[in-house]
Amino acid sequence: MCFVLYAGTVSALPRATFNKDAPDLSVESLTERDAAIRLYFSNPEVQYVGSTSGCGCDFPNVMFQNGGWPTLDIEDAEKDEFEIAQDISNRHNRELLVNFLRANGDKLVELYGVWDGGNEAFAKSPQAIENISLDRILDSDFRFKEQVLYRVHTQ
């Protein structure tokens, strides 16, 4: 099961296929399987955005559970090698995403993520809507909350 992130934009984002030999962000058109996600966006263009892992798992995220989003704060001194590597990957993917969305030029971008647990995952309606600045995504404590529709102000 993977975290998947979708972006709603005024103008379509340039498409890019995931390449495991040159990991970067990937952008794909919706398929019949995930087309239901379009319902939650007000912007006309909706596309899947993958992280450097191919899915959205390298975007920092937290799963919606028991009516909320748990927080887990681990001091840097307590982190193991895997957690440190994950932090580096998360930061890199946040930077790639912010630069990519900024280059698109839309003043408002909508982002929505869910855990892909099958076709029904794409029919999960947002549990909350948050307005954030694009730079908020760069904050070290930022995590995409599953089932939150982010209205991201780029300017």
Steps between C-alpha positions, in 0.01 A plus 500: 500500500639841402424863564385668179491876443287687248535858382219716368626784283364755255752401235612141459831403655755360253478122494805301608524124531677351801849375418663289774843568349452878532254551786310826482142614533260330262173645377232283343149549371217344697399150402158341510601350837571832677271732300254531792757718681417782257177572691685672784683759292378837376791549258439348154824301466553212742804278479692246706837618636750233601808549716849370427387157621246477216200524731431777751659326798805728496280802559473533879152385597283381783204264476148598606400267784258503790358832384829688480866510406744374762822686559826333577789716605833325512803698607782497246729330753254209528468434125653194342670494158175418318314792659785739420507382137120537482523858634755584228280345231189677633680836498630443146152405375340801670753727329440337161124536540513864609734597214287308251174664613659845515626459141148414383391856579150429637413725793296226670578129485292235671671193646323192632651173618361162598638158574438278198320204646299419187241676285296612803795711620436751222141552609602611851381856541716760673481504879633856510608790281811698584629820343879515504780687329720310259797559729320322787572171320872567556466514880669204668185420699270498196323173420227450243199390698310225325156616384576872542447721200773763504439828327856613441561867433814529293549876531 
